[in-house]
Amino acid sequence: MCNDYRQEVEIASIMEDFDDLEINIETPEGVPEDAPRADIKMTDVAPIVRTANRDPGNRRAVGELVNRRWSWPGARGKPVYNFRSESRAFTSGRCLIVADGFYEFTDPLPGEKRKTKWLFTLKDHPWFCIAGIWRAHPEVGEAFTMLTMDAGEDIAPYHHRQIVPLAPEQWAAWLDPTVPAKEVLRYLPAGSLPAVRVYPPAQPEAA
């Protein structure tokens, strides 16, 4: 499952896309500084959009953009960076994890010692959100984790489980805890998540 993802999109672009979708984004802790990163790993701090208090008189979905730690310590001390979504309602603590790619790892290629690293992106949009939840932990404070489900057609050749990337039209629904989780946590159409090998890098074709 995913323990490494990428976020290189500018915060201004994130805000504009949410506004285009009529999702109000608040920044109660100030606008996070742009810090493009090719690799965000467990315990790193990264931007999320989480459900904010909703104004009954405002029909627009409301979220707040904050920086939080990825993963909290589990019962045995191991980081909870992924969380099974099956048969859970998630009526509170929902969040959108901002990303423009995520990685999966497979066995090393012949002659290699390191695992093969693959980058998945969203075919029809330069960035996307991953379905997540957040909670307060007595040791590390507020932290988030990524939701997972059985692998769909795009991910199955690389891993038996996958995180849940959400297309833009799903973002508002995930921020609304009254929308049943099962209506949002669905597979994207096959071919939506193309994979590119990052390591070892592909050799250029001979001229």
Secondary structure, DSSP 8 states (H G I E B T S, - for coil): ---EEEE-S-HHHHHHHHHHTTEEEE-TT-------EEEEETT-EEEEEEE----TT--SEEEEEEEEEE-EE-TTS-EE-EEE-TT----S-EEEEEESEEEEEE---TT-SS-EEEEE--TTSS-EEEEEEEEEETTTEEEEEEEEEE--TTTTTT-SEEE-EE-HHHHHHHH-TTS-HHHHS----TTSS-EEEEETT------
